[in-house]
Amino acid sequence: MTGDRLYFRQLLAGRDIASGDPLARQMLNFVYLIGDRESGEAVAVDPAYAPREMIDILESDGMRLTGVLATHYHSDHVGGDLFGHEIVGIAELLELIEVPIHVHRDEAAWIERSTGVGRANLVTHESDDVLQVGEMRIRLLHTPGHTPGSQCFLVDGHLVAGDTLFLQGCGRTDLPGSDPAAMYDSLVNRLSKLPDDTVVYPGHLYSPDGSASLAETKRKNHVLAPRSAEEWLALFGG
């Protein structure tokens, strides 16, 4: 069964990695490691703050990094400048190990600008592409709204939701590249239609728990309460 082979770790920046970084402790980003225990292959989702520490964790678990999945271009997820603070991320990771960086095609130019990583290092995807990691199949879901090419990752009932969907709230829609109407569509017509027993793993620890079932998230998250696009936009459209 895939569940027996699935390697899945949720790391909190500022605690599990980069524990001495005050910005990491403030931002509360999650980094995810997903792989196949039998093949030893793994990918990292949004490896910002401490790529060397993340690789060491993988190696201590008997896994090897074969790629990176980026949810979106913001520096607290992939590295770059954040209001004058430089966050290490995929550019520094590529100095340690050459692996492909998997991004949605609508996000590629934004990631190039924000990280300095060139197009040759990026593998662009369409929505519903599947990335094979050993025998594990990771489905890439295009969920624009927070950014044009935001994407979430679904593997064996685990939804890594980035900044599209938190357990409480969702990503901001008043930033460059944001689109409130697209966010509504991503939340309601894309993510909310996944099975209720899907477990949501957000991009930040903005709630007491680090994960919850989609059914619980739909019950408790106010951004999923509006019953129409008009109602949603009136409340959250900025």
KEDRENVEX-38733 format. One record per residue: residue number from 0; y, x, z of N, C-alpha, C, O in turn. Coordinates in nm, 3 decimals. Layout:
     n      n_py      n_px      n_pz     ca_py     ca_px     ca_pz      c_py      c_px      c_pz      o_py      o_px      o_pz
   NUM         Y         X         Z         Y         X         Z         Y         X         Z         Y         X         Z
...
//
This chain:
     n      n_py      n_px      n_pz     ca_py     ca_px     ca_pz      c_py      c_px      c_pz      o_py      o_px      o_pz
     0    -0.120     0.084     0.000     0.000     0.000     0.000     0.124     0.087     0.000     0.125     0.195     0.059
     1     0.230     0.041    -0.066     0.351     0.120    -0.073     0.412     0.144     0.065     0.470     0.249     0.090
     2     0.398     0.046     0.154     0.455     0.060     0.288     0.398     0.178     0.363     0.468     0.238     0.445
     3     0.270     0.213     0.337     0.208     0.327     0.403     0.260     0.459     0.347     0.259     0.561     0.416
     4     0.305     0.455     0.221     0.352     0.577     0.157     0.502     0.595     0.168     0.553     0.706     0.151
     5     0.573     0.487     0.197     0.719     0.494     0.197     0.771     0.585     0.308     0.739     0.568     0.426
     6     0.851     0.681     0.268     0.926     0.765     0.362     1.069     0.713     0.360     1.133     0.710     0.255
     7     1.118     0.671     0.476     1.251     0.611     0.482     1.316     0.652     0.613     1.265     0.620     0.720
     8     1.429     0.721     0.604     1.502     0.761     0.724     1.648     0.724     0.710     1.709     0.742     0.605
     9     1.703     0.673     0.817     1.845     0.639     0.826     1.909     0.740     0.922     1.872     0.748     1.039
    10     2.005     0.818     0.871     2.073     0.920     0.950     2.218     0.880     0.967     2.285     0.846     0.870
    11     2.267     0.886     1.090     2.406     0.854     1.117     2.487     0.982     1.124     2.463     1.067     1.211
    12     2.583     0.997     1.033     2.671     1.113     1.036     2.755     1.110     1.163     2.808     1.006     1.203
    13     2.766     1.226     1.226     2.835     1.235     1.355     2.740     1.226     1.472     2.779     1.253     1.586
    14     2.615     1.189     1.445     2.514     1.184     1.551     2.388     1.260     1.509     2.350     1.358     1.573
    15     2.324     1.214     1.402     2.199     1.275     1.356     2.223     1.398     1.270     2.142     1.491     1.268
    16     2.334     1.400     1.201     2.381     1.516     1.126     2.532     1.529     1.151     2.598     1.432     1.190
    17     2.585     1.649     1.130     2.729     1.672     1.147     2.778     1.623     1.283     2.884     1.560     1.293
    18     2.701     1.652     1.386     2.735     1.599     1.519     2.865     1.659     1.574     2.928     1.601     1.662
    19     2.904     1.775     1.523     3.027     1.836     1.570     3.149     1.802     1.488     3.258     1.855     1.512
    20     3.134     1.715     1.391     3.244     1.680     1.301     3.314     1.555     1.352     3.256     1.447     1.349
    21     3.439     1.566     1.398     3.508     1.449     1.453     3.531     1.340     1.348     3.531     1.221     1.381
    22     3.552     1.378     1.222     3.572     1.277     1.118     3.443     1.199     1.094     3.446     1.078     1.073
    23     3.331     1.269     1.095     3.202     1.201     1.079     3.179     1.102     1.193     3.131     0.991     1.171
    24     3.214     1.142     1.315     3.197     1.052     1.430     3.288     0.930     1.418     3.256     0.822     1.468
    25     3.402     0.948     1.354     3.497     0.837     1.336     3.452     0.743     1.225     3.463     0.621     1.239
    26     3.403     0.797     1.115     3.373     0.717     0.997     3.239     0.643     1.007     3.222     0.537     0.946
    27     3.145     0.698     1.082     3.017     0.629     1.108     2.941     0.596     0.980     2.889     0.486     0.963
    28     2.934     0.694     0.890     2.857     0.677     0.767     2.708     0.695     0.791     2.666     0.775     0.873
    29     2.630     0.619     0.716     2.486     0.641     0.712     2.449     0.721     0.587     2.505     0.700     0.480
    30     2.355     0.812     0.603     2.289     0.881     0.493     2.143     0.837     0.498     2.084     0.828     0.605
    31     2.086     0.810     0.381     1.947     0.762     0.376     1.859     0.859     0.300     1.901     0.919     0.200
    32     1.738     0.875     0.348     1.636     0.956     0.281     1.521     0.863     0.244     1.466     0.794     0.330
    33     1.483     0.862     0.115     1.380     0.770     0.066     1.282     0.851    -0.018     1.322     0.927    -0.105
    34     1.152     0.835     0.010     1.056     0.910    -0.068     0.914     0.859    -0.057     0.888     0.752    -0.002
    35     0.825     0.939    -0.110     0.682     0.911    -0.113     0.613     1.015    -0.025     0.613     1.134    -0.058
    36     0.556     0.971     0.084     0.495     1.065     0.179     0.383     1.147     0.114     0.365     1.264     0.147
    37     0.308     1.086     0.022     0.193     1.156    -0.036     0.236     1.262    -0.136     0.180     1.372    -0.138
    38     0.335     1.230    -0.219     0.380     1.329    -0.317     0.478     1.429    -0.257     0.494     1.540    -0.308
    39     0.544     1.389    -0.147     0.643     1.476    -0.084     0.779     1.472    -0.149     0.869     1.545    -0.107
    40     0.797     1.388    -0.250     0.926     1.378    -0.318     1.018     1.282    -0.243     0.973     1.183    -0.186
    41     1.147     1.314    -0.243     1.244     1.228    -0.176     1.380     1.239    -0.243     1.414     1.341    -0.303
    42     1.458     1.131    -0.231     1.597     1.131    -0.275     1.685     1.102    -0.154     1.640     1.043    -0.055
    43     1.810     1.145    -0.164     1.907     1.119    -0.058     2.013     1.023    -0.111     2.059     1.038    -0.224
    44     2.050     0.927    -0.029     2.156     0.833    -0.064     2.283     0.873     0.011     2.284     0.879     0.134
    45     2.390     0.899    -0.065     2.522     0.930    -0.010     2.519     1.047     0.089     2.552     1.030     0.206
    46     2.479     1.166     0.041     2.461     1.280     0.132     2.591     1.355     0.164     2.609     1.470     0.125
    47     2.681     1.289     0.234     2.807     1.352     0.272     2.797     1.413     0.412     2.707     1.381     0.490
    48     2.892     1.502     0.442     2.917     1.564     0.572     2.831     1.688     0.600     2.886     1.790     0.643
    49     2.701     1.683     0.578     2.619     1.797     0.618     2.494     1.807     0.530     2.383     1.783     0.578
    50     2.510     1.841     0.401     2.393     1.845     0.314     2.287     1.947     0.356     2.168     1.922     0.339
    51     2.329     2.061     0.413     2.232     2.160     0.456     2.145     2.104     0.570     2.024     2.123     0.570
    52     2.207     2.037     0.665     2.131     1.977     0.775     2.035     1.870     0.722     1.922     1.859     0.770
    53     2.080     1.792     0.625     1.996     1.688     0.568     1.874     1.748     0.499     1.762     1.698     0.514
    54     1.895     1.856     0.424     1.782     1.922     0.358     1.685     1.977     0.461     1.564     1.970     0.442
    55     1.738     2.033     0.570     1.652     2.085     0.676     1.566     1.974     0.738     1.449     1.996     0.768
    56     1.625     1.856     0.756     1.549     1.744     0.810     1.436     1.706     0.715     1.323     1.683     0.757
    57     1.467     1.698     0.587     1.365     1.668     0.488     1.251     1.770     0.494     1.133     1.734     0.497
    58     1.288     1.896     0.496     1.186     2.000     0.496     1.101     1.997     0.622     0.981     2.023     0.617
    59     1.163     1.966     0.735     1.086     1.957     0.859     0.990     1.839     0.857     0.890     1.839     0.929
    60     1.019     1.739     0.773     0.929     1.625     0.757     0.827     1.648     0.646     0.748     1.558     0.614
    61     0.827     1.767     0.588     0.733     1.797     0.482     0.770     1.736     0.348     0.684     1.715     0.262
    62     0.899     1.707     0.329     0.947     1.646     0.205     1.037     1.744     0.131     1.089     1.839     0.189
    63     1.055     1.719     0.002     1.146     1.802    -0.080     1.240     1.711    -0.156     1.201     1.605    -0.204
    64     1.364     1.755    -0.167     1.467     1.676    -0.233     1.453     1.687    -0.384     1.451     1.798    -0.439
    65     1.444     1.572    -0.452     1.431     1.572    -0.598     1.548     1.500    -0.666     1.555     1.497    -0.789
    66     1.640     1.443    -0.588     1.753     1.373    -0.649     1.844     1.313    -0.544     1.812     1.310    -0.425
    67     1.958     1.265    -0.591     2.057     1.198    -0.507     2.092     1.065    -0.571     2.103     1.055    -0.693
    68     2.108     0.963    -0.489     2.157     0.832    -0.532     2.295     0.812    -0.468     2.310     0.825    -0.347
    69     2.393     0.781    -0.550     2.528     0.757    -0.499     2.559     0.609    -0.507     2.548     0.548    -0.613
    70     2.599     0.549    -0.392     2.636     0.409    -0.395     2.770     0.389    -0.464     2.788     0.292    -0.536
    71     2.866     0.482    -0.441     2.997     0.473    -0.504     3.074     0.603    -0.479     3.026     0.693    -0.411
    72     3.194     0.610    -0.535     3.264     0.737    -0.545     3.343     0.778    -0.422     3.392     0.891    -0.419
    73     3.359     0.695    -0.321     3.447     0.730    -0.209     3.398     0.854    -0.136     3.278     0.877    -0.121
    74     3.495     0.934    -0.091     3.464     1.068    -0.041     3.377     1.067     0.084     3.303     1.163     0.107
    75     3.384     0.962     0.165     3.298     0.959     0.283     3.152     0.934     0.248     3.066     0.937     0.336
    76     3.124     0.909     0.120     2.986     0.889     0.076     2.935     1.003    -0.012     2.817     1.037    -0.006
    77     3.023     1.063    -0.093     2.977     1.168    -0.183     3.059     1.297    -0.171     3.033     1.393    -0.244
    78     3.155     1.301    -0.080     3.236     1.419    -0.060     3.367     1.415    -0.138     3.382     1.339    -0.233
    79     3.460     1.498    -0.095     3.592     1.504    -0.157     3.701     1.487    -0.053     3.675     1.493     0.067
    80     3.821     1.466    -0.100     3.937     1.457    -0.011     3.953     1.316     0.044     3.951     1.218    -0.030
    81     3.968     1.306     0.175     3.994     1.180     0.241     4.122     1.195     0.323     4.119     1.246     0.435
    82     4.234     1.151     0.266     4.363     1.158     0.334     4.391     1.298     0.389     4.435     1.314     0.503
    83     4.365     1.398     0.306     4.393     1.535     0.345     4.280     1.605     0.417     4.290     1.725     0.445
    84     4.172     1.535     0.447     4.055     1.595     0.511     3.946     1.613     0.405     3.909     1.518     0.335
    85     3.894     1.734     0.393     3.792     1.761     0.292     3.653     1.734     0.351     3.616     1.791     0.454
    86     3.578     1.648     0.285     3.442     1.615     0.327     3.345     1.681     0.230     3.356     1.662     0.108
    87     3.251     1.757     0.283     3.150     1.817     0.194     3.053     1.708     0.149     3.032     1.610     0.219
    88     2.995     1.727     0.033     2.907     1.624    -0.021     2.824     1.677    -0.136     2.761     1.782    -0.125
    89     2.825     1.604    -0.249     2.733     1.639    -0.356     2.768     1.771    -0.424     2.678     1.841    -0.471
    90     2.895     1.806    -0.429     2.931     1.935    -0.490     2.870     2.050    -0.412     2.814     2.143    -0.470
    91     2.880     2.044    -0.280     2.823     2.150    -0.195     2.670     2.143    -0.196     2.604     2.247    -0.189
    92     2.614     2.024    -0.203     2.468     2.011    -0.211     2.415     2.080    -0.336     2.312     2.147    -0.331
    93     2.486     2.064    -0.449     2.440     2.125    -0.574     2.447     2.277    -0.569     2.381     2.343    -0.649
    94     2.525     2.332    -0.478     2.525     2.477    -0.460     2.399     2.523    -0.387     2.360     2.640    -0.396
    95     2.336     2.432    -0.315     2.214     2.463    -0.241     2.089     2.435    -0.322     1.990     2.509    -0.313
    96     2.092     2.328    -0.401     1.975     2.288    -0.478     2.021     2.207    -0.599     2.107     2.120    -0.587
    97     1.963     2.236    -0.714     1.999     2.164    -0.838     1.911     2.040    -0.850     1.791     2.049    -0.877
    98     1.973     1.924    -0.830     1.902     1.797    -0.845     1.994     1.701    -0.920     2.116     1.717    -0.916
    99     1.938     1.602    -0.989     2.023     1.504    -1.057     2.091     1.410    -0.958     2.035     1.375    -0.855
   100     2.214     1.371    -0.992     2.291     1.275    -0.913     2.291     1.144    -0.991     2.351     1.136    -1.098
   101     2.226     1.042    -0.938     2.209     0.915    -1.007     2.324     0.821    -0.969     2.344     0.790    -0.852
   102     2.399     0.776    -1.072     2.516     0.692    -1.049     2.514     0.578    -1.151     2.449     0.588    -1.255
   103     2.584     0.470    -1.119     2.602     0.367    -1.221     2.700     0.417    -1.324     2.793     0.491    -1.292
   104     2.681     0.377    -1.449     2.765     0.430    -1.557     2.913     0.400    -1.535     2.999     0.479    -1.576
   105     2.945     0.286    -1.468     3.085     0.251    -1.446     3.149     0.334    -1.335     3.270     0.327    -1.315
   106     3.069     0.412    -1.265     3.121     0.493    -1.154     3.132     0.640    -1.190     3.194     0.718    -1.117
   107     3.072     0.680    -1.302     3.059     0.823    -1.332     3.194     0.894    -1.337     3.211     0.999    -1.276
   108     3.291     0.838    -1.410     3.421     0.904    -1.422     3.491     0.913    -1.287     3.557     1.012    -1.258
   109     3.477     0.810    -1.204     3.538     0.812    -1.071     3.477     0.922    -0.985     3.548     0.990    -0.911
   110     3.346     0.940    -0.994     3.278     1.043    -0.915     3.318     1.182    -0.963     3.338     1.272    -0.883
   111     3.330     1.198    -1.094     3.377     1.326    -1.147     3.514     1.362    -1.090     3.536     1.476    -1.046
   112     3.606     1.265    -1.089     3.741     1.292    -1.041     3.744     1.320    -0.891     3.817     1.408    -0.845
   113     3.665     1.246    -0.815     3.674     1.257    -0.669     3.599     1.377    -0.613     3.635     1.427    -0.507
   114     3.494     1.423    -0.683     3.410     1.531    -0.629     3.420     1.661    -0.707     3.388     1.767    -0.654
   115     3.465     1.655    -0.832     3.465     1.774    -0.917     3.331     1.804    -0.979     3.318     1.901    -1.053
   116     3.230     1.723    -0.950     3.098     1.742    -1.011     3.105     1.696    -1.157     3.154     1.587    -1.186
   117     3.055     1.779    -1.248     3.065     1.750    -1.390     2.963     1.649    -1.438     2.863     1.622    -1.372
   118     2.990     1.594    -1.556     2.902     1.491    -1.613     2.760     1.543    -1.637     2.664     1.465    -1.634
   119     2.745     1.672    -1.660     2.613     1.728    -1.685     2.520     1.713    -1.565     2.398     1.713    -1.580
   120     2.578     1.699    -1.447     2.496     1.684    -1.325     2.467     1.538    -1.292     2.389     1.509    -1.201
   121     2.531     1.445    -1.367     2.517     1.303    -1.336     2.419     1.236    -1.432     2.421     1.262    -1.553
   122     2.335     1.151    -1.377     2.248     1.066    -1.459     2.300     0.924    -1.442     2.300     0.870    -1.331
   123     2.344     0.863    -1.551     2.404     0.730    -1.542     2.299     0.622    -1.564     2.202     0.640    -1.638
   124     2.321     0.508    -1.498     2.225     0.399    -1.500     2.292     0.266    -1.528     2.413     0.249    -1.510
   125     2.211     0.172    -1.571     2.249     0.032    -1.583     2.190    -0.043    -1.465     2.102     0.008    -1.395
   126     2.238    -0.166    -1.442     2.181    -0.247    -1.335     2.035    -0.279    -1.364     1.996    -0.304    -1.478
   127     1.957    -0.278    -1.258     1.814    -0.308    -1.261     1.730    -0.195    -1.320     1.611    -0.213    -1.343
   128     1.791    -0.079    -1.345     1.710     0.038    -1.374     1.621     0.066    -1.253     1.654     0.030    -1.141
   129     1.509     0.130    -1.277     1.417     0.167    -1.170     1.400     0.318    -1.169     1.370     0.379    -1.272
   130     1.421     0.378    -1.054     1.400     0.522    -1.036     1.266     0.542    -0.966     1.244     0.488    -0.857
   131     1.179     0.620    -1.028     1.048     0.647    -0.971     1.055     0.774    -0.888     1.096     0.879    -0.937
   132     1.017     0.764    -0.761     1.010     0.879    -0.671     0.867     0.885    -0.621     0.829     0.809    -0.532
   133     0.788     0.975    -0.677     0.645     0.967    -0.653     0.594     0.834    -0.704     0.614     0.799    -0.820
   134     0.528     0.759    -0.616     0.482     0.625    -0.652     0.579     0.516    -0.605     0.554     0.397    -0.628
   135     0.688     0.554    -0.541     0.784     0.457    -0.493     0.882     0.422    -0.605     0.933     0.509    -0.675
   136     0.906     0.292    -0.621     0.997     0.244    -0.724     1.124     0.191    -0.657     1.120     0.096    -0.580
   137     1.236     0.255    -0.689     1.365     0.217    -0.631     1.444     0.143    -0.739     1.474     0.198    -0.844
   138     1.476     0.018    -0.710     1.551    -0.064    -0.805     1.700    -0.048    -0.779     1.746    -0.060    -0.665
   139     1.775    -0.020    -0.884     1.919     0.003    -0.874     1.993    -0.125    -0.912     1.982    -0.173    -1.025
   140     2.067    -0.180    -0.817     2.138    -0.306    -0.838     2.287    -0.279    -0.851     2.349    -0.228    -0.758
   141     2.345    -0.312    -0.964     2.489    -0.297    -0.983     2.560    -0.407    -0.906     2.538    -0.526    -0.932
   142     2.645    -0.369    -0.812     2.715    -0.466    -0.727     2.863    -0.432    -0.721     2.913    -0.389    -0.617
   143     2.935    -0.449    -0.831     3.078    -0.416    -0.833     3.158    -0.504    -0.739     3.113    -0.612    -0.700
   144     3.275    -0.458    -0.705     3.364    -0.531    -0.616     3.441    -0.434    -0.528     3.564    -0.431    -0.530
   145     3.368    -0.355    -0.451     3.432    -0.250    -0.371     3.483    -0.141    -0.465     3.595    -0.091    -0.449
   146     3.401    -0.104    -0.563     3.439    -0.015    -0.672     3.372    -0.067    -0.799     3.283    -0.152    -0.790
   147     3.415    -0.018    -0.917     3.358    -0.073    -1.041     3.208    -0.050    -1.056     3.137    -0.136    -1.109
   148     3.161     0.064    -1.010     3.020     0.096    -1.030     2.941     0.103    -0.901     2.840     0.173    -0.894
   149     2.985     0.032    -0.799     2.907     0.029    -0.675     2.765    -0.018    -0.706     2.744    -0.108    -0.787
   150     2.668     0.044    -0.639     2.530     0.001    -0.657     2.456     0.006    -0.524     2.486     0.086    -0.436
   151     2.357    -0.083    -0.514     2.270    -0.090    -0.398     2.129    -0.053    -0.444     2.099    -0.053    -0.563
   152     2.043    -0.021    -0.349     1.910     0.028    -0.382     1.804    -0.051    -0.305     1.812    -0.065    -0.183
   153     1.707    -0.101    -0.378     1.603    -0.185    -0.320     1.469    -0.116    -0.337     1.427    -0.085    -0.449
   154     1.401    -0.092    -0.224     1.270    -0.029    -0.229     1.182    -0.089    -0.120     1.215    -0.079    -0.001
   155     1.072    -0.149    -0.159     0.972    -0.199    -0.065     1.034    -0.285     0.046     1.002    -0.268     0.163
   156     1.124    -0.377     0.009     1.185    -0.466     0.106     1.300    -0.409     0.183     1.354    -0.476     0.271
   157     1.341    -0.287     0.153     1.456    -0.223     0.216     1.573    -0.225     0.118     1.560    -0.177     0.006
   158     1.686    -0.280     0.160     1.806    -0.283     0.076     1.910    -0.188     0.134     1.967    -0.215     0.240
   159     1.933    -0.077     0.067     2.041     0.015     0.105     2.166    -0.035     0.036     2.180    -0.023    -0.086
   160     2.258    -0.092     0.114     2.366    -0.174     0.058     2.498    -0.103     0.044     2.594    -0.163    -0.004
   161     2.508     0.024     0.084     2.634     0.096     0.070     2.749     0.022     0.136     2.735    -0.031     0.246
   162     2.863     0.018     0.066     2.979    -0.054     0.118     2.994    -0.191     0.052     3.099    -0.254     0.064
   163     2.891    -0.237    -0.016     2.897    -0.372    -0.072     2.878    -0.475     0.038     2.953    -0.572     0.047
   164     2.777    -0.454     0.121     2.747    -0.551     0.227     2.718    -0.478     0.357     2.627    -0.396     0.364
   165     2.797    -0.508     0.459     2.769    -0.463     0.595     2.698    -0.576     0.669     2.688    -0.687     0.618
   166     2.649    -0.547     0.787     2.590    -0.654     0.868     2.698    -0.750     0.914     2.674    -0.869     0.933
   167     2.819    -0.697     0.931     2.936    -0.779     0.963     3.047    -0.739     0.866     3.106    -0.632     0.879
   168     3.076    -0.825     0.770     3.180    -0.797     0.673     3.126    -0.735     0.545     3.005    -0.732     0.522
   169     3.218    -0.685     0.463     3.183    -0.620     0.337     3.289    -0.513     0.310     3.386    -0.501     0.384
   170     3.270    -0.437     0.205     3.364    -0.333     0.170     3.499    -0.389     0.128     3.508    -0.503     0.082
   171     3.603    -0.309     0.143     3.738    -0.352     0.109     3.751    -0.379    -0.040     3.684    -0.316    -0.123
   172     3.837    -0.473    -0.073     3.861    -0.506    -0.214     4.008    -0.490    -0.251     4.056    -0.554    -0.344
   173     4.079    -0.403    -0.177     4.220    -0.378    -0.206     4.244    -0.230    -0.237     4.355    -0.180    -0.220
   174     4.140    -0.161    -0.282     4.148    -0.019    -0.312     4.142     0.004    -0.463     4.104    -0.089    -0.536
   175     4.176     0.122    -0.513     4.167     0.147    -0.657     4.027     0.119    -0.710     3.928     0.172    -0.659
   176     4.020     0.036    -0.814     3.892     0.000    -0.873     3.826    -0.121    -0.811     3.723    -0.167    -0.860
   177     3.885    -0.175    -0.703     3.826    -0.292    -0.637     3.853    -0.419    -0.717     3.946    -0.426    -0.797
   178     3.768    -0.520    -0.693     3.781    -0.648    -0.764     3.723    -0.757    -0.674     3.601    -0.768    -0.663
   179     3.809    -0.838    -0.610     3.758    -0.940    -0.518     3.663    -1.041    -0.584     3.563    -1.080    -0.524
   180     3.693    -1.082    -0.707     3.606    -1.179    -0.774     3.469    -1.118    -0.802     3.366    -1.185    -0.789
   181     3.468    -0.991    -0.841     3.340    -0.924    -0.865     3.263    -0.908    -0.734     3.140    -0.918    -0.733
   182     3.334    -0.884    -0.624     3.266    -0.872    -0.495     3.198    -1.004    -0.458     3.084    -1.003    -0.413
   183     3.267    -1.114    -0.475     3.205    -1.244    -0.448     3.077    -1.260    -0.530     2.974    -1.300    -0.476
   184     3.084    -1.229    -0.657     2.967    -1.244    -0.744     2.853    -1.154    -0.697     2.737    -1.196    -0.696
   185     2.885    -1.032    -0.659     2.781    -0.939    -0.613     2.715    -0.988    -0.485     2.593    -0.980    -0.471
   186     2.796    -1.039    -0.392     2.743    -1.085    -0.264     2.661    -1.212    -0.279     2.550    -1.222    -0.227
   187     2.717    -1.309    -0.351     2.656    -1.442    -0.353     2.550    -1.457    -0.462     2.444    -1.515    -0.438
   188     2.579    -1.405    -0.580     2.487    -1.426    -0.691     2.388    -1.313    -0.712     2.297    -1.323    -0.794
   189     2.407    -1.205    -0.638     2.317    -1.091    -0.651     2.239    -1.067    -0.521     2.118    -1.088    -0.516
   190     2.309    -1.024    -0.418     2.239    -0.983    -0.296     2.185    -1.102    -0.218     2.074    -1.096    -0.165
   191     2.260    -1.210    -0.209     2.216    -1.325    -0.129     2.091    -1.392    -0.185     2.024    -1.467    -0.114
   192     2.060    -1.364    -0.311     1.943    -1.426    -0.372     1.816    -1.343    -0.355     1.709    -1.384    -0.401
   193     1.826    -1.230    -0.291     1.706    -1.152    -0.259     1.626    -1.224    -0.151     1.682    -1.309    -0.082
   194     1.497    -1.193    -0.135     1.417    -1.259    -0.032     1.478    -1.244     0.107     1.533    -1.139     0.141
   195     1.468    -1.348     0.188     1.529    -1.348     0.321     1.472    -1.240     0.413     1.540    -1.197     0.506
   196     1.348    -1.196     0.387     1.290    -1.094     0.474     1.328    -0.952     0.432     1.284    -0.855     0.493
   197     1.410    -0.941     0.328     1.466    -0.809     0.292     1.547    -0.757     0.410     1.623    -0.831     0.472
   198     1.531    -0.629     0.440     1.606    -0.569     0.551     1.727    -0.496     0.494     1.715    -0.410     0.406
   199     1.845    -0.530     0.545     1.971    -0.475     0.497     2.005    -0.349     0.578     2.009    -0.352     0.701
   200     2.030    -0.241     0.506     2.073    -0.114     0.566     2.211    -0.081     0.510     2.222    -0.043     0.393
   201     2.316    -0.093     0.589     2.453    -0.078     0.538     2.495     0.068     0.526     2.425     0.159     0.571
   202     2.613     0.087     0.465     2.667     0.222     0.448     2.737     0.276     0.570     2.761     0.397     0.578
   203     2.771     0.190     0.667     2.839     0.232     0.790     2.782     0.156     0.908     2.730     0.045     0.894
   204     2.792     0.216     1.024     2.753     0.147     1.148     2.874     0.072     1.200     2.944     0.119     1.291
   205     2.899    -0.044     1.143     3.012    -0.128     1.184     2.966    -0.247     1.268     3.038    -0.345     1.281
   206     2.848    -0.238     1.324     2.791    -0.345     1.406     2.699    -0.281     1.509     2.665    -0.163     1.495
   207     2.658    -0.354     1.611     2.574    -0.294     1.714     2.443    -0.238     1.659     2.394    -0.135     1.706
   208     2.385    -0.305     1.559     2.256    -0.262     1.504     2.277    -0.192     1.370     2.377    -0.214     1.302
   209     2.182    -0.109     1.335     2.190    -0.037     1.209     2.123    -0.107     1.093     2.134    -0.061     0.979
   210     2.054    -0.217     1.119     1.989    -0.293     1.013     1.959    -0.432     1.064     1.957    -0.457     1.185
   211     1.937    -0.524     0.970     1.903    -0.662     1.004     1.842    -0.727     0.881     1.866    -0.683     0.769
   212     1.765    -0.831     0.902     1.710    -0.904     0.788     1.823    -0.971     0.711     1.929    -0.999     0.766
   213     1.797    -0.995     0.584     1.898    -1.064     0.505     1.920    -1.205     0.558     2.033    -1.254     0.556
   214     1.814    -1.270     0.606     1.831    -1.404     0.663     1.928    -1.402     0.780     2.016    -1.487     0.790
   215     1.913    -1.304     0.870     2.003    -1.294     0.984     2.144    -1.259     0.939     2.242    -1.310     0.993
   216     2.154    -1.172     0.842     2.286    -1.133     0.791     2.357    -1.253     0.730     2.478    -1.269     0.750
   217     2.285    -1.335     0.657     2.348    -1.454     0.597     2.392    -1.553     0.704     2.491    -1.623     0.686
   218     2.321    -1.559     0.814     2.360    -1.650     0.923     2.484    -1.601     0.996     2.567    -1.682     1.038
   219     2.498    -1.470     1.010     2.600    -1.415     1.100     2.722    -1.355     1.029     2.827    -1.342     1.091
   220     2.709    -1.319     0.903     2.817    -1.247     0.836     2.915    -1.346     0.774     2.877    -1.425     0.687
   221     3.040    -1.341     0.818     3.140    -1.439     0.775     3.172    -1.430     0.627     3.220    -1.528     0.569
   222     3.148    -1.313     0.563     3.181    -1.303     0.421     3.080    -1.378     0.334     3.103    -1.398     0.214
   223     2.969    -1.419     0.392     2.870    -1.496     0.318     2.878    -1.645     0.350     2.795    -1.723     0.303
   224     2.977    -1.684     0.429     2.989    -1.825     0.468     3.056    -1.914     0.363     3.013    -2.028     0.347
   225     3.159    -1.868     0.290     3.224    -1.956     0.192     3.126    -2.010     0.088     3.031    -1.942     0.049
   226     3.150    -2.134     0.046     3.057    -2.202    -0.044     3.104    -2.204    -0.189     3.038    -2.265    -0.273
   227     3.215    -2.139    -0.219     3.262    -2.133    -0.357     3.344    -2.007    -0.375     3.392    -1.947    -0.279
   228     3.359    -1.967    -0.501     3.441    -1.850    -0.531     3.586    -1.874    -0.489     3.652    -1.783    -0.439
   229     3.634    -1.995    -0.509     3.772    -2.026    -0.473     3.794    -2.010    -0.323     3.895    -1.954    -0.280
   230     3.700    -2.061    -0.245     3.710    -2.050    -0.099     3.704    -1.904    -0.057     3.780    -1.860     0.029
   231     3.612    -1.828    -0.118     3.596    -1.687    -0.082     3.724    -1.610    -0.113     3.773    -1.533    -0.030
   232     3.778    -1.632    -0.234     3.898    -1.559    -0.275     4.018    -1.596    -0.190     4.105    -1.512    -0.165
   233     4.025    -1.721    -0.145     4.135    -1.762    -0.058     4.129    -1.689     0.075     4.233    -1.662     0.135
   234     4.009    -1.659     0.122     3.993    -1.593     0.251     3.997    -1.441     0.241     4.055    -1.374     0.327
   235     3.933    -1.386     0.136     3.912    -1.242     0.131     3.969    -1.176     0.006     3.950    -1.056    -0.015
   236     4.039    -1.251    -0.077     4.086    -1.197    -0.203     4.208    -1.109    -0.193     4.248    -1.048    -0.292
   237     4.269    -1.100    -0.076     4.384    -1.011    -0.056     4.514    -1.077    -0.102     4.620    -1.016    -0.093
//
